[in-house]
């Protein structure tokens, strides 16, 4: 069977109800007769492009009602897979904020109230038997058909916290981006939510809530259940790459640290965010013409994302020749206790402890060292915000940044937009147009010196889909720090003709497939260099690029056989 063909044994209503096979009004006259569709469709036979044009007009009819746009696209995805991805591919930059952050966060919070249809795989802690779990998983594919699994327990969703069963939508949305940005076959990924209860009072008190109405499980019971689920996944889908998504602060890193030694897995909040942020810093340093090893980097918000970014920078600094201690000395963490010092050892998380600074130099300050004071003492050259606390980059703090650095690098990357530490136009004003800016959500350009200044987005979709596809194509045994660095370096060196403008620090997603191929190539080469790949692929760069292109899934209607 060729790449332009697909098996079909369905007819009539069953065929129209199958999103993977449904062509809607694009079924030909011959297909309508053969598959008993003649009376089930209007008489006009349309092209895929005509369907896209109609769907886009329907989409636009919702105006500024972004949540309704999200519902419309979700409905389309379960009706006609090809049309859904074809529509989004043609309007990617416009629609990603609708199917992903920031709109998807609102859809997740209202999941039970607006529930229409199931998407993904639901596993819950009240059904722990391994045989039961394996049976449930087996309904979603064969050992060779499922290649990428996005797994969440919904405790730390998109800056909005514990969302219980509704978190399944983050796994679904991330999977869509795998296909749109890097060409993963959508039929080879499986979104999974682990319902282990919820501590969200709004969900617990909502009579419509569709998840387990019990306290969120932690500790040994949680660990044992997760171990059972992961063991079942690896038995049913032995070749699947595991993507951990939006696990809580206390669990995310320790889970990654444990299982990264056992099989190929990845945590986007820790590794993906860190790799994209590092790429943005490297790109900014190309503007300031200053080496990474000479920076003083302050991270405001030392949770999962903040520690992930910090550790990614540590790896890069060590790779650039610093000792591990010298690398840690370059990074300053500011959290709810202010600048994290040795005196905070009893309240610091395990991930924060290596970054604690000596109390010397701050002994004159009786209370916690707030952000403004920390900036005045440390004089950072780079400031990243991933705290999820709106307005924390104050005018005083930003003016203090600009006082000590000619071109301060300031990235308020918290999502969604309403949680951003400061708006780009505010930072621009307070630093007198000196700051190099990147945000976490897509925002319009700002005016600088009478011209539009493009504010790049620190968007994980620039990296994790390509990284994931590279891991799938290589069949890698493990995902290593070196493979992550290769992906980050590749993003930092994307050809400028794929950027929206010269001053942009990162490319946007308009050319997502081309950007992803550039990164996937680097990941495949590094996997082979470390003898971690289990598949054969070309050694020549040009041939490898063609091989990557050949393995991309594209939204086109196929001939039935």
TANORPE-V721095 format. One record per residue. N is the residue number from 1. RES is the residue in one small letter. SS is DSSP state (2 for helix, 1 for strand, 0 for the rest). PSI is psi as a letter, one per 30 degrees, with the letter a starting at -180 (none if undefined). Layout:
<<N/RES/SS/PSI> <N/RES/SS/PSI>>
//
This chain:
<<1/x/0/k> <2/x/0/l> <3/x/0/f> <4/x/0/g> <5/x/1/l> <6/x/1/k> <7/x/0/k> <8/x/0/k> <9/x/0/g> <10/x/0/l> <11/x/0/l> <12/x/2/b> <13/x/2/e> <14/x/2/e> <15/x/2/e> <16/x/2/f> <17/x/0/f> <18/x/0/j> <19/x/0/e> <20/x/0/e> <21/x/0/f> <22/x/0/k> <23/x/0/f> <24/x/2/b> <25/x/2/f> <26/x/2/f> <27/x/0/k> <28/x/0/l> <29/x/2/e> <30/x/2/e> <31/x/2/e> <32/x/2/e> <33/x/2/e> <34/x/2/e> <35/x/0/g> <36/x/0/h> <37/x/0/f> <38/x/0/e> <39/x/0/f> <40/x/0/f> <41/x/0/l> <42/x/0/l> <43/x/0/f> <44/x/0/k> <45/x/0/k> <46/x/0/l> <47/x/0/l> <48/x/2/e> <49/x/2/e> <50/x/2/e> <51/x/2/e> <52/x/2/e> <53/x/2/e> <54/x/2/e> <55/x/2/e> <56/x/2/e> <57/x/2/e> <58/x/2/e> <59/x/2/e> <60/x/2/f> <61/x/0/f> <62/x/0/f> <63/x/0/b> <64/x/0/g> <65/x/0/i> <66/x/2/e> <67/x/2/e> <68/x/2/e> <69/x/2/e> <70/x/2/e> <71/x/2/e> <72/x/2/e> <73/x/2/e> <74/x/2/e> <75/x/2/e> <76/x/2/e> <77/x/2/f> <78/x/2/f> <79/x/2/e> <80/x/0/j> <81/x/2/e> <82/x/2/e> <83/x/2/e> <84/x/2/e> <85/x/2/e> <86/x/2/e> <87/x/2/e> <88/x/2/e> <89/x/2/e> <90/x/2/f> <91/x/0/h> <92/x/2/e> <93/x/2/e> <94/x/2/e> <95/x/2/f> <96/x/2/e> <97/x/2/f> <98/x/2/e> <99/x/2/f> <100/x/0/a> <101/x/0/k> <102/x/0/f> <103/x/2/e> <104/x/2/f> <105/x/2/e> <106/x/2/e> <107/x/2/e> <108/x/2/e> <109/x/2/f> <110/x/0/g> <111/x/0/e> <112/x/0/e> <113/x/0/e> <114/x/0/g> <115/x/0/k> <116/x/0/e> <117/x/0/l> <118/x/0/k> <119/x/0/k> <120/x/0/a> <121/x/1/k> <122/x/1/j> <123/x/1/k> <124/x/1/l> <125/x/0/f> <126/x/0/f> <127/x/0/i> <128/x/0/f> <129/x/0/k> <130/x/2/e> <131/x/2/e> <132/x/2/e> <133/x/2/e> <134/x/2/e> <135/x/2/e> <136/x/2/e> <137/x/2/e> <138/x/2/f> <139/x/0/f> <140/x/0/g> <141/x/0/a> <142/x/0/l> <143/x/0/f> <144/x/0/f> <145/x/0/e> <146/x/0/j> <147/x/0/f> <148/x/1/k> <149/x/1/k> <150/x/1/j> <151/x/1/k> <152/x/1/l> <153/x/0/g> <154/x/0/g> <155/x/0/f> <156/x/0/h> <157/x/1/j> <158/x/0/h> <159/x/0/g> <160/x/0/g> <161/x/1/a> <162/x/0/j> <163/x/0/g> <164/x/2/b> <165/x/2/f> <166/x/2/f> <167/x/2/f> <168/x/2/e> <169/x/2/f> <170/x/2/e> <171/x/2/e> <172/x/2/e> <173/x/2/e> <174/x/2/e> <175/x/2/e> <176/x/2/e> <177/x/2/f> <178/x/2/e> <179/x/2/e> <180/x/2/e> <181/x/2/e> <182/x/2/g> <183/x/0/g> <184/x/0/k> <185/x/0/j> <186/x/2/f> <187/x/2/f> <188/x/2/g> <189/x/1/l> <190/x/1/j> <191/x/1/k> <192/x/1/k> <193/x/1/k> <194/x/1/j> <195/x/1/j> <196/x/0/g> <197/x/0/l> <198/x/0/k> <199/x/0/g> <200/x/0/j> <201/x/2/e> <202/x/2/e> <203/x/2/e> <204/x/2/e> <205/x/0/f> <206/x/0/j> <207/x/0/f> <208/x/0/f> <209/x/0/k> <210/x/0/g> <211/x/0/a> <212/x/0/k> <213/x/0/i> <214/x/0/l> <215/x/0/k> <216/x/0/k> <217/x/0/k> <218/x/0/a> <219/x/2/b> <220/x/2/e> <221/x/2/e> <222/x/2/e> <223/x/2/e> <224/x/2/e> <225/x/2/e> <226/x/2/e> <227/x/2/e> <228/x/2/e> <229/x/2/e> <230/x/2/e> <231/x/2/e> <232/x/2/e> <233/x/2/e> <234/x/2/f> <235/x/2/e> <236/x/2/e> <237/x/0/i> <238/x/0/f> <239/x/0/g> <240/x/0/k> <241/x/1/k> <242/x/1/k> <243/x/1/j> <244/x/1/k> <245/x/1/k> <246/x/0/h> <247/x/0/l> <248/x/0/l> <249/x/2/e> <250/x/2/f> <251/x/2/e> <252/x/2/e> <253/x/2/e> <254/x/2/e> <255/x/2/e> <256/x/2/e> <257/x/2/e> <258/x/2/e> <259/x/2/f> <260/x/0/f> <261/x/0/f> <262/x/0/e> <263/x/0/l> <264/x/0/j> <265/x/1/l> <266/x/1/k> <267/x/1/j> <268/x/2/e> <269/x/2/e> <270/x/2/e> <271/x/2/e> <272/x/2/e> <273/x/2/e> <274/x/2/e> <275/x/2/e> <276/x/2/e> <277/x/2/e> <278/x/2/e> <279/x/2/e> <280/x/2/e> <281/x/2/e> <282/x/2/e> <283/x/2/e> <284/x/2/e> <285/x/2/f> <286/x/2/f> <287/x/2/e> <288/x/2/f> <289/x/0/h> <290/x/0/k> <291/x/0/l> <292/x/2/e> <293/x/2/f> <294/x/2/g> <295/x/0/l> <296/x/0/j> <297/x/1/k> <298/x/1/k> <299/x/1/j> <300/x/1/j> <301/x/0/j> <302/x/0/h> <303/x/0/a> <304/x/2/e> <305/x/2/e> <306/x/2/e> <307/x/2/e> <308/x/2/e> <309/x/2/e> <310/x/2/e> <311/x/2/e> <312/x/2/e> <313/x/2/e> <314/x/2/e> <315/x/2/e> <316/x/2/e> <317/x/2/e> <318/x/2/e> <319/x/2/f> <320/x/0/g> <321/x/0/f> <322/x/0/l> <323/x/0/l> <324/x/2/e> <325/x/2/e> <326/x/2/e> <327/x/2/e> <328/x/2/e> <329/x/2/f> <330/x/0/f> <331/x/1/k> <332/x/1/k> <333/x/1/k> <334/x/1/k> <335/x/1/a> <336/x/0/f> <337/x/0/g> <338/x/1/a> <339/x/1/k> <340/x/0/j> <341/x/1/l> <342/x/2/f> <343/x/2/f> <344/x/2/g> <345/x/0/e> <346/x/0/f> <347/x/0/f> <348/x/0/k> <349/x/0/l> <350/x/2/e> <351/x/2/f> <352/x/2/f> <353/x/2/e> <354/x/0/f> <355/x/0/f> <356/x/0/k> <357/x/1/l> <358/x/0/k> <359/x/0/f> <360/x/0/k> <361/x/0/f> <362/x/0/g> <363/x/0/f> <364/x/0/f> <365/x/0/j> <366/x/0/e> <367/x/0/a> <368/x/0/k> <369/x/0/j> <370/x/0/l> <371/x/2/e> <372/x/2/e> <373/x/2/e> <374/x/2/e> <375/x/2/e> <376/x/2/e> <377/x/2/e> <378/x/2/e> <379/x/0/h> <380/x/0/k> <381/x/0/f> <382/x/1/k> <383/x/1/j> <384/x/1/k> <385/x/1/j> <386/x/0/h> <387/x/0/f> <388/x/0/g> <389/x/0/j> <390/x/0/k> <391/x/0/g> <392/x/0/f> <393/x/0/i> <394/x/0/l> <395/x/2/e> <396/x/2/e> <397/x/2/e> <398/x/2/e> <399/x/2/e> <400/x/2/e> <401/x/2/e> <402/x/2/f> <403/x/2/e> <404/x/2/f> <405/x/0/k> <406/x/0/e> <407/x/0/i> <408/x/0/k> <409/x/1/j> <410/x/1/j> <411/x/1/j> <412/x/1/j> <413/x/0/g> <414/x/0/k> <415/x/0/l> <416/x/0/a> <417/x/2/e> <418/x/2/f> <419/x/2/g> <420/x/0/k> <421/x/0/e> <422/x/0/l> <423/x/0/k> <424/x/2/e> <425/x/2/e> <426/x/2/e> <427/x/2/e> <428/x/2/e> <429/x/2/e> <430/x/2/f> <431/x/0/g> <432/x/0/h> <433/x/0/g> <434/x/0/f> <435/x/0/k> <436/x/1/k> <437/x/1/k> <438/x/1/k> <439/x/1/l> <440/x/0/f> <441/x/0/l> <442/x/0/k> <443/x/0/l> <444/x/0/l> <445/x/0/l> <446/x/1/l> <447/x/1/k> <448/x/1/j> <449/x/0/h> <450/x/0/g> <451/x/1/l> <452/x/1/k> <453/x/1/j> <454/x/0/k> <455/x/0/j> <456/x/1/l> <457/x/1/k> <458/x/0/i> <459/x/0/j> <460/x/2/f> <461/x/2/f> <462/x/2/f> <463/x/0/e> <464/x/2/e> <465/x/2/e> <466/x/2/e> <467/x/2/e> <468/x/2/e> <469/x/2/e> <470/x/2/e> <471/x/2/e> <472/x/2/e> <473/x/2/e> <474/x/2/f> <475/x/0/h> <476/x/0/k> <477/x/0/e> <478/x/0/l> <479/x/0/j> <480/x/0/l> <481/x/2/e> <482/x/2/e> <483/x/2/e> <484/x/2/e> <485/x/2/e> <486/x/2/e> <487/x/2/e> <488/x/2/e> <489/x/2/e> <490/x/2/e> <491/x/2/e> <492/x/2/f> <493/x/0/g> <494/x/0/k> <495/x/0/k> <496/x/2/f> <497/x/2/f> <498/x/2/g> <499/x/0/l> <500/x/0/e> <501/x/0/l> <502/x/0/e> <503/x/0/f> <504/x/0/k> <505/x/0/f> <506/x/0/l> <507/x/0/l> <508/x/0/a> <509/x/2/g> <510/x/2/e> <511/x/2/h> <512/x/2/e> <513/x/2/e> <514/x/2/e> <515/x/2/e> <516/x/2/e> <517/x/2/e> <518/x/2/e> <519/x/2/e> <520/x/2/e> <521/x/2/e> <522/x/2/e> <523/x/2/e> <524/x/2/e> <525/x/2/e> <526/x/2/e> <527/x/2/e> <528/x/2/e> <529/x/2/e> <530/x/0/g> <531/x/0/h> <532/x/0/f> <533/x/0/k> <534/x/0/g> <535/x/0/l> <536/x/0/k> <537/x/0/l> <538/x/0/l> <539/x/0/f> <540/x/0/k> <541/x/2/e> <542/x/2/e> <543/x/2/e> <544/x/2/e> <545/x/2/e> <546/x/2/e> <547/x/2/e> <548/x/2/e> <549/x/2/e> <550/x/2/f> <551/x/0/g> <552/x/0/k> <553/x/0/k> <554/x/0/k> <555/x/0/i> <556/x/0/k> <557/x/0/k> <558/x/0/l> <559/x/1/k> <560/x/1/k> <561/x/0/none>>
//
